[in-house]
Amino acid sequence: MTSTRRPTWLAGSIMTLIALSIIVAPAPAAMAHDNLLDAVPAPEETVTQLDAVALTFSGELIDFSQASFAQVQGPDGLYYESACSTIDRNVLTTPVRLGKPGVYTVLWNAVSSDGHPISESYTFTYAPTGVDPEFGWDKPACGNEESRAQPGKSTPSPTPTTSGETENSEPSSAPTSPPQDETTAIAIPLIIAVGVVGVGVIATALVARQLRRKKDQRHD
């Protein structure tokens, strides 16, 4: 009897251990998710200048079709990332150009080394001194490079073209001479020349007449 019960008890213990191992096994995998270790700027921090948001995680991140990213939203609801986020091992960096002073929100999403996505958000305060604010964008940087716009940035008015300037210019007040045909242009110099010759002939006749009178007076 004793020899029959011992194998049965041993088999039951083994089955119990196998069941426990199956139940407990997922726990280490769940605990293996990466987490945020450090953030620049830190949550609730006040900064006077900022060129990029840098997030450091406990493990290397997986960069798959921009699945890991950070967005920075200003107090006006616009986005202030100047380009997409980049990954260097376990550091996620997002370049920014901030606008007016106020509270900004960082919303980030990261795919940890075990393939599990994690996301959180936090806020910081921007209090610049003597810096002109940048214009925000209506959409995040990643995936919207060609379609996003800056609502607060005015569009420069187009420069008028040369043809437009000609149409809008006032007419000249100087009188314009009527066009002359070729016959008129040739006749005028001929008339002047004939007049000059006629005057010369008359003058010559008068001088000859005067000389003749003086000669007759001498003979008398």
ChimeraX commands (.cxc) that place a marker at each C-alpha (Angstrom):
marker #1 position 0.00,0.00,0.00 radius 0.5
marker #1 position 2.77,2.43,0.93 radius 0.5
marker #1 position 4.61,1.85,-2.35 radius 0.5
marker #1 position 1.39,2.54,-4.33 radius 0.5
marker #1 position 0.56,5.87,-2.64 radius 0.5
marker #1 position 4.06,7.37,-2.86 radius 0.5
marker #1 position 4.19,7.68,-6.70 radius 0.5
marker #1 position 0.67,9.17,-6.68 radius 0.5
marker #1 position 1.66,11.82,-4.14 radius 0.5
marker #1 position 4.84,12.62,-6.06 radius 0.5
marker #1 position 2.95,13.03,-9.33 radius 0.5
marker #1 position 0.44,15.35,-7.68 radius 0.5
marker #1 position 3.21,17.55,-6.28 radius 0.5
marker #1 position 4.88,17.85,-9.68 radius 0.5
marker #1 position 1.61,18.86,-11.34 radius 0.5
marker #1 position 1.04,21.49,-8.64 radius 0.5
marker #1 position 4.51,22.98,-9.20 radius 0.5
marker #1 position 3.94,23.10,-12.97 radius 0.5
marker #1 position 0.63,24.91,-12.51 radius 0.5
marker #1 position 2.20,27.44,-10.16 radius 0.5
marker #1 position 5.04,28.10,-12.58 radius 0.5
marker #1 position 2.55,28.78,-15.37 radius 0.5
marker #1 position 0.60,31.24,-13.21 radius 0.5
marker #1 position 3.64,33.07,-11.86 radius 0.5
marker #1 position 5.62,33.14,-15.16 radius 0.5
marker #1 position 3.93,36.22,-16.71 radius 0.5
marker #1 position 4.75,38.39,-13.70 radius 0.5
marker #1 position 8.46,38.94,-14.57 radius 0.5
marker #1 position 7.53,39.80,-18.15 radius 0.5
marker #1 position 5.03,42.38,-16.94 radius 0.5
marker #1 position 7.62,43.86,-14.60 radius 0.5
marker #1 position 10.17,44.09,-17.45 radius 0.5
marker #1 position 8.51,47.14,-19.08 radius 0.5
marker #1 position 10.83,50.11,-19.34 radius 0.5
marker #1 position 9.97,53.31,-17.52 radius 0.5
marker #1 position 10.96,56.99,-17.59 radius 0.5
marker #1 position 14.05,57.69,-15.49 radius 0.5
marker #1 position 14.74,61.35,-16.22 radius 0.5
marker #1 position 13.19,64.26,-18.14 radius 0.5
marker #1 position 14.59,67.60,-19.28 radius 0.5
marker #1 position 12.84,69.78,-18.43 radius 0.5
marker #1 position 11.58,67.98,-15.36 radius 0.5
marker #1 position 7.87,67.88,-14.47 radius 0.5
marker #1 position 6.68,71.17,-12.93 radius 0.5
marker #1 position 10.08,72.78,-13.61 radius 0.5
marker #1 position 10.36,76.43,-14.72 radius 0.5
marker #1 position 12.85,77.14,-17.51 radius 0.5
marker #1 position 13.94,80.41,-19.13 radius 0.5
marker #1 position 15.24,78.80,-22.34 radius 0.5
marker #1 position 14.81,75.43,-24.00 radius 0.5
marker #1 position 16.02,73.97,-27.30 radius 0.5
marker #1 position 14.92,70.35,-26.87 radius 0.5
marker #1 position 12.97,68.00,-24.62 radius 0.5
marker #1 position 15.09,64.97,-23.62 radius 0.5
marker #1 position 13.56,61.87,-22.03 radius 0.5
marker #1 position 15.75,59.07,-20.61 radius 0.5
marker #1 position 14.29,55.58,-20.12 radius 0.5
marker #1 position 15.43,52.49,-18.20 radius 0.5
marker #1 position 16.06,50.50,-21.39 radius 0.5
marker #1 position 16.71,50.98,-25.07 radius 0.5
marker #1 position 13.75,52.13,-27.09 radius 0.5
marker #1 position 12.43,50.61,-30.28 radius 0.5
marker #1 position 12.01,53.10,-33.11 radius 0.5
marker #1 position 9.41,51.69,-35.49 radius 0.5
marker #1 position 7.72,54.16,-37.87 radius 0.5
marker #1 position 8.01,56.98,-35.33 radius 0.5
marker #1 position 6.19,54.93,-32.69 radius 0.5
marker #1 position 8.36,56.63,-30.07 radius 0.5
marker #1 position 7.85,60.38,-30.02 radius 0.5
marker #1 position 7.19,63.43,-27.86 radius 0.5
marker #1 position 4.84,66.34,-28.54 radius 0.5
marker #1 position 5.08,69.76,-26.89 radius 0.5
marker #1 position 1.86,71.77,-26.70 radius 0.5
marker #1 position 1.78,75.41,-25.62 radius 0.5
marker #1 position -0.74,77.37,-23.56 radius 0.5
marker #1 position -2.42,78.43,-26.82 radius 0.5
marker #1 position -3.07,74.82,-27.86 radius 0.5
marker #1 position -0.49,74.92,-30.68 radius 0.5
marker #1 position 2.47,72.58,-31.09 radius 0.5
marker #1 position 6.08,73.73,-30.77 radius 0.5
marker #1 position 8.20,70.82,-32.00 radius 0.5
marker #1 position 10.49,72.03,-34.78 radius 0.5
marker #1 position 11.19,68.48,-36.06 radius 0.5
marker #1 position 10.47,64.82,-35.35 radius 0.5
marker #1 position 11.89,63.08,-32.30 radius 0.5
marker #1 position 15.14,61.12,-32.52 radius 0.5
marker #1 position 16.30,58.09,-30.51 radius 0.5
marker #1 position 19.80,57.40,-29.22 radius 0.5
marker #1 position 19.64,54.08,-27.34 radius 0.5
marker #1 position 17.45,54.96,-24.36 radius 0.5
marker #1 position 17.18,58.73,-24.88 radius 0.5
marker #1 position 14.30,60.30,-26.79 radius 0.5
marker #1 position 15.09,63.86,-27.95 radius 0.5
marker #1 position 12.64,66.33,-29.51 radius 0.5
marker #1 position 13.82,69.76,-30.77 radius 0.5
marker #1 position 11.50,72.65,-29.87 radius 0.5
marker #1 position 11.05,76.38,-30.50 radius 0.5
marker #1 position 8.80,77.69,-27.79 radius 0.5
marker #1 position 6.38,80.59,-28.07 radius 0.5
marker #1 position 4.91,82.84,-25.43 radius 0.5
marker #1 position 5.48,82.34,-21.68 radius 0.5
marker #1 position 3.17,79.91,-19.94 radius 0.5
marker #1 position 2.55,76.28,-19.07 radius 0.5
marker #1 position 3.57,73.73,-21.70 radius 0.5
marker #1 position 2.53,70.08,-21.86 radius 0.5
marker #1 position 4.84,67.23,-22.91 radius 0.5
marker #1 position 2.96,64.18,-24.20 radius 0.5
marker #1 position 5.25,61.26,-24.98 radius 0.5
marker #1 position 4.88,57.72,-26.27 radius 0.5
marker #1 position 7.68,55.16,-26.25 radius 0.5
marker #1 position 8.00,51.52,-27.26 radius 0.5
marker #1 position 10.09,49.75,-24.64 radius 0.5
marker #1 position 12.68,47.06,-25.33 radius 0.5
marker #1 position 10.12,44.27,-24.80 radius 0.5
marker #1 position 7.83,45.79,-27.45 radius 0.5
marker #1 position 5.32,47.19,-24.98 radius 0.5
marker #1 position 4.20,50.82,-25.65 radius 0.5
marker #1 position 4.09,53.23,-22.72 radius 0.5
marker #1 position 2.88,56.83,-22.68 radius 0.5
marker #1 position 2.50,59.63,-20.18 radius 0.5
marker #1 position 2.34,63.42,-20.02 radius 0.5
marker #1 position 3.60,66.17,-17.75 radius 0.5
marker #1 position 3.83,69.96,-17.68 radius 0.5
marker #1 position 6.54,72.57,-17.24 radius 0.5
marker #1 position 6.55,76.37,-17.19 radius 0.5
marker #1 position 8.35,78.52,-19.74 radius 0.5
marker #1 position 9.39,81.97,-18.49 radius 0.5
marker #1 position 11.81,83.56,-21.00 radius 0.5
marker #1 position 13.51,86.93,-20.62 radius 0.5
marker #1 position 14.18,89.16,-23.61 radius 0.5
marker #1 position 13.43,86.50,-26.21 radius 0.5
marker #1 position 11.02,86.88,-29.11 radius 0.5
marker #1 position 8.40,84.10,-29.06 radius 0.5
marker #1 position 8.26,81.62,-31.91 radius 0.5
marker #1 position 5.08,80.83,-33.83 radius 0.5
marker #1 position 3.30,77.58,-33.00 radius 0.5
marker #1 position 1.99,74.95,-35.43 radius 0.5
marker #1 position -1.56,73.66,-35.79 radius 0.5
marker #1 position -0.34,70.01,-35.99 radius 0.5
marker #1 position 2.47,67.95,-34.41 radius 0.5
marker #1 position 5.77,67.76,-36.28 radius 0.5
marker #1 position 5.89,64.03,-37.01 radius 0.5
marker #1 position 3.82,62.93,-39.96 radius 0.5
marker #1 position 2.61,66.44,-40.78 radius 0.5
marker #1 position 5.70,68.13,-42.17 radius 0.5
marker #1 position 4.01,69.15,-45.43 radius 0.5
marker #1 position 0.50,69.90,-44.20 radius 0.5
marker #1 position 0.91,71.78,-40.92 radius 0.5
marker #1 position 0.75,75.58,-40.75 radius 0.5
marker #1 position 1.48,78.43,-38.35 radius 0.5
marker #1 position -1.80,80.31,-37.69 radius 0.5
marker #1 position -0.15,83.29,-36.02 radius 0.5
marker #1 position 2.35,83.94,-38.80 radius 0.5
marker #1 position 1.16,86.49,-41.35 radius 0.5
marker #1 position 1.65,85.81,-45.06 radius 0.5
marker #1 position 3.70,88.52,-46.87 radius 0.5
marker #1 position 1.75,90.45,-49.49 radius 0.5
marker #1 position 2.82,89.77,-53.09 radius 0.5
marker #1 position 5.05,92.30,-54.81 radius 0.5
marker #1 position 3.28,94.06,-57.73 radius 0.5
marker #1 position 4.54,93.04,-61.14 radius 0.5
marker #1 position 5.97,95.39,-63.77 radius 0.5
marker #1 position 2.81,95.17,-65.86 radius 0.5
marker #1 position 0.73,96.10,-62.83 radius 0.5
marker #1 position 2.91,99.09,-62.12 radius 0.5
marker #1 position 2.50,100.22,-65.73 radius 0.5
marker #1 position -1.27,99.94,-65.53 radius 0.5
marker #1 position -1.49,101.85,-62.27 radius 0.5
marker #1 position 0.94,104.61,-63.22 radius 0.5
marker #1 position -0.50,108.05,-64.01 radius 0.5
marker #1 position -0.32,109.26,-67.62 radius 0.5
marker #1 position 2.37,111.78,-68.43 radius 0.5
marker #1 position 1.21,115.41,-68.61 radius 0.5
marker #1 position 3.84,116.38,-71.24 radius 0.5
marker #1 position 2.30,117.06,-74.68 radius 0.5
marker #1 position 3.16,114.64,-77.36 radius 0.5
marker #1 position 3.98,115.86,-80.88 radius 0.5
marker #1 position 1.79,114.49,-83.66 radius 0.5
marker #1 position 3.44,112.01,-85.95 radius 0.5
marker #1 position 4.85,113.35,-89.22 radius 0.5
marker #1 position 4.83,111.50,-92.48 radius 0.5
marker #1 position 7.86,111.26,-94.76 radius 0.5
marker #1 position 6.59,113.93,-97.25 radius 0.5
marker #1 position 6.24,116.57,-94.56 radius 0.5
marker #1 position 9.64,115.69,-93.13 radius 0.5
marker #1 position 11.27,116.24,-96.56 radius 0.5
marker #1 position 9.25,119.36,-97.59 radius 0.5
marker #1 position 10.09,121.46,-94.54 radius 0.5
marker #1 position 13.88,121.48,-95.15 radius 0.5
marker #1 position 13.33,122.28,-98.86 radius 0.5
marker #1 position 11.13,125.28,-98.04 radius 0.5
marker #1 position 13.74,126.60,-95.64 radius 0.5
marker #1 position 16.49,126.16,-98.21 radius 0.5
marker #1 position 14.49,127.99,-100.91 radius 0.5
marker #1 position 13.77,130.84,-98.53 radius 0.5
marker #1 position 17.44,131.22,-97.69 radius 0.5
marker #1 position 18.40,131.29,-101.38 radius 0.5
marker #1 position 15.67,133.88,-102.14 radius 0.5
marker #1 position 16.86,136.16,-99.39 radius 0.5
marker #1 position 20.40,135.86,-100.71 radius 0.5
marker #1 position 19.33,136.80,-104.24 radius 0.5
marker #1 position 17.39,139.83,-103.01 radius 0.5
marker #1 position 20.30,141.00,-100.88 radius 0.5
marker #1 position 22.69,140.64,-103.83 radius 0.5
marker #1 position 20.38,142.68,-106.09 radius 0.5
marker #1 position 20.09,145.47,-103.54 radius 0.5
marker #1 position 23.86,145.69,-103.12 radius 0.5
marker #1 position 24.39,145.80,-106.90 radius 0.5
marker #1 position 21.80,148.55,-107.27 radius 0.5
marker #1 position 23.45,150.60,-104.56 radius 0.5
marker #1 position 26.84,150.32,-106.21 radius 0.5
marker #1 position 25.35,151.37,-109.56 radius 0.5
marker #1 position 23.89,154.57,-108.08 radius 0.5
marker #1 position 27.20,155.55,-106.53 radius 0.5
marker #1 position 28.93,155.05,-109.86 radius 0.5
marker #1 position 26.42,157.22,-111.74 radius 0.5
marker #1 position 26.82,160.02,-109.21 radius 0.5
marker #1 position 30.59,160.10,-109.76 radius 0.5
marker #1 position 30.18,160.51,-113.54 radius 0.5
marker #1 position 27.85,163.48,-113.03 radius 0.5
marker link #1:1,2 radius 0.2
marker link #1:2,3 radius 0.2
marker link #1:3,4 radius 0.2
marker link #1:4,5 radius 0.2
marker link #1:5,6 radius 0.2
marker link #1:6,7 radius 0.2
marker link #1:7,8 radius 0.2
marker link #1:8,9 radius 0.2
marker link #1:9,10 radius 0.2
marker link #1:10,11 radius 0.2
marker link #1:11,12 radius 0.2
marker link #1:12,13 radius 0.2
marker link #1:13,14 radius 0.2
marker link #1:14,15 radius 0.2
marker link #1:15,16 radius 0.2
marker link #1:16,17 radius 0.2
marker link #1:17,18 radius 0.2
marker link #1:18,19 radius 0.2
marker link #1:19,20 radius 0.2
marker link #1:20,21 radius 0.2
marker link #1:21,22 radius 0.2
marker link #1:22,23 radius 0.2
marker link #1:23,24 radius 0.2
marker link #1:24,25 radius 0.2
marker link #1:25,26 radius 0.2
marker link #1:26,27 radius 0.2
marker link #1:27,28 radius 0.2
marker link #1:28,29 radius 0.2
marker link #1:29,30 radius 0.2
marker link #1:30,31 radius 0.2
marker link #1:31,32 radius 0.2
marker link #1:32,33 radius 0.2
marker link #1:33,34 radius 0.2
marker link #1:34,35 radius 0.2
marker link #1:35,36 radius 0.2
marker link #1:36,37 radius 0.2
marker link #1:37,38 radius 0.2
marker link #1:38,39 radius 0.2
marker link #1:39,40 radius 0.2
marker link #1:40,41 radius 0.2
marker link #1:41,42 radius 0.2
marker link #1:42,43 radius 0.2
marker link #1:43,44 radius 0.2
marker link #1:44,45 radius 0.2
marker link #1:45,46 radius 0.2
marker link #1:46,47 radius 0.2
marker link #1:47,48 radius 0.2
marker link #1:48,49 radius 0.2
marker link #1:49,50 radius 0.2
marker link #1:50,51 radius 0.2
marker link #1:51,52 radius 0.2
marker link #1:52,53 radius 0.2
marker link #1:53,54 radius 0.2
marker link #1:54,55 radius 0.2
marker link #1:55,56 radius 0.2
marker link #1:56,57 radius 0.2
marker link #1:57,58 radius 0.2
marker link #1:58,59 radius 0.2
marker link #1:59,60 radius 0.2
marker link #1:60,61 radius 0.2
marker link #1:61,62 radius 0.2
marker link #1:62,63 radius 0.2
marker link #1:63,64 radius 0.2
marker link #1:64,65 radius 0.2
marker link #1:65,66 radius 0.2
marker link #1:66,67 radius 0.2
marker link #1:67,68 radius 0.2
marker link #1:68,69 radius 0.2
marker link #1:69,70 radius 0.2
marker link #1:70,71 radius 0.2
marker link #1:71,72 radius 0.2
marker link #1:72,73 radius 0.2
marker link #1:73,74 radius 0.2
marker link #1:74,75 radius 0.2
marker link #1:75,76 radius 0.2
marker link #1:76,77 radius 0.2
marker link #1:77,78 radius 0.2
marker link #1:78,79 radius 0.2
marker link #1:79,80 radius 0.2
marker link #1:80,81 radius 0.2
marker link #1:81,82 radius 0.2
marker link #1:82,83 radius 0.2
marker link #1:83,84 radius 0.2
marker link #1:84,85 radius 0.2
marker link #1:85,86 radius 0.2
marker link #1:86,87 radius 0.2
marker link #1:87,88 radius 0.2
marker link #1:88,89 radius 0.2
marker link #1:89,90 radius 0.2
marker link #1:90,91 radius 0.2
marker link #1:91,92 radius 0.2
marker link #1:92,93 radius 0.2
marker link #1:93,94 radius 0.2
marker link #1:94,95 radius 0.2
marker link #1:95,96 radius 0.2
marker link #1:96,97 radius 0.2
marker link #1:97,98 radius 0.2
marker link #1:98,99 radius 0.2
marker link #1:99,100 radius 0.2
marker link #1:100,101 radius 0.2
marker link #1:101,102 radius 0.2
marker link #1:102,103 radius 0.2
marker link #1:103,104 radius 0.2
marker link #1:104,105 radius 0.2
marker link #1:105,106 radius 0.2
marker link #1:106,107 radius 0.2
marker link #1:107,108 radius 0.2
marker link #1:108,109 radius 0.2
marker link #1:109,110 radius 0.2
marker link #1:110,111 radius 0.2
marker link #1:111,112 radius 0.2
marker link #1:112,113 radius 0.2
marker link #1:113,114 radius 0.2
marker link #1:114,115 radius 0.2
marker link #1:115,116 radius 0.2
marker link #1:116,117 radius 0.2
marker link #1:117,118 radius 0.2
marker link #1:118,119 radius 0.2
marker link #1:119,120 radius 0.2
marker link #1:120,121 radius 0.2
marker link #1:121,122 radius 0.2
marker link #1:122,123 radius 0.2
marker link #1:123,124 radius 0.2
marker link #1:124,125 radius 0.2
marker link #1:125,126 radius 0.2
marker link #1:126,127 radius 0.2
marker link #1:127,128 radius 0.2
marker link #1:128,129 radius 0.2
marker link #1:129,130 radius 0.2
marker link #1:130,131 radius 0.2
marker link #1:131,132 radius 0.2
marker link #1:132,133 radius 0.2
marker link #1:133,134 radius 0.2
marker link #1:134,135 radius 0.2
marker link #1:135,136 radius 0.2
marker link #1:136,137 radius 0.2
marker link #1:137,138 radius 0.2
marker link #1:138,139 radius 0.2
marker link #1:139,140 radius 0.2
marker link #1:140,141 radius 0.2
marker link #1:141,142 radius 0.2
marker link #1:142,143 radius 0.2
marker link #1:143,144 radius 0.2
marker link #1:144,145 radius 0.2
marker link #1:145,146 radius 0.2
marker link #1:146,147 radius 0.2
marker link #1:147,148 radius 0.2
marker link #1:148,149 radius 0.2
marker link #1:149,150 radius 0.2
marker link #1:150,151 radius 0.2
marker link #1:151,152 radius 0.2
marker link #1:152,153 radius 0.2
marker link #1:153,154 radius 0.2
marker link #1:154,155 radius 0.2
marker link #1:155,156 radius 0.2
marker link #1:156,157 radius 0.2
marker link #1:157,158 radius 0.2
marker link #1:158,159 radius 0.2
marker link #1:159,160 radius 0.2
marker link #1:160,161 radius 0.2
marker link #1:161,162 radius 0.2
marker link #1:162,163 radius 0.2
marker link #1:163,164 radius 0.2
marker link #1:164,165 radius 0.2
marker link #1:165,166 radius 0.2
marker link #1:166,167 radius 0.2
marker link #1:167,168 radius 0.2
marker link #1:168,169 radius 0.2
marker link #1:169,170 radius 0.2
marker link #1:170,171 radius 0.2
marker link #1:171,172 radius 0.2
marker link #1:172,173 radius 0.2
marker link #1:173,174 radius 0.2
marker link #1:174,175 radius 0.2
marker link #1:175,176 radius 0.2
marker link #1:176,177 radius 0.2
marker link #1:177,178 radius 0.2
marker link #1:178,179 radius 0.2
marker link #1:179,180 radius 0.2
marker link #1:180,181 radius 0.2
marker link #1:181,182 radius 0.2
marker link #1:182,183 radius 0.2
marker link #1:183,184 radius 0.2
marker link #1:184,185 radius 0.2
marker link #1:185,186 radius 0.2
marker link #1:186,187 radius 0.2
marker link #1:187,188 radius 0.2
marker link #1:188,189 radius 0.2
marker link #1:189,190 radius 0.2
marker link #1:190,191 radius 0.2
marker link #1:191,192 radius 0.2
marker link #1:192,193 radius 0.2
marker link #1:193,194 radius 0.2
marker link #1:194,195 radius 0.2
marker link #1:195,196 radius 0.2
marker link #1:196,197 radius 0.2
marker link #1:197,198 radius 0.2
marker link #1:198,199 radius 0.2
marker link #1:199,200 radius 0.2
marker link #1:200,201 radius 0.2
marker link #1:201,202 radius 0.2
marker link #1:202,203 radius 0.2
marker link #1:203,204 radius 0.2
marker link #1:204,205 radius 0.2
marker link #1:205,206 radius 0.2
marker link #1:206,207 radius 0.2
marker link #1:207,208 radius 0.2
marker link #1:208,209 radius 0.2
marker link #1:209,210 radius 0.2
marker link #1:210,211 radius 0.2
marker link #1:211,212 radius 0.2
marker link #1:212,213 radius 0.2
marker link #1:213,214 radius 0.2
marker link #1:214,215 radius 0.2
marker link #1:215,216 radius 0.2
marker link #1:216,217 radius 0.2
marker link #1:217,218 radius 0.2
marker link #1:218,219 radius 0.2
marker link #1:219,220 radius 0.2
view
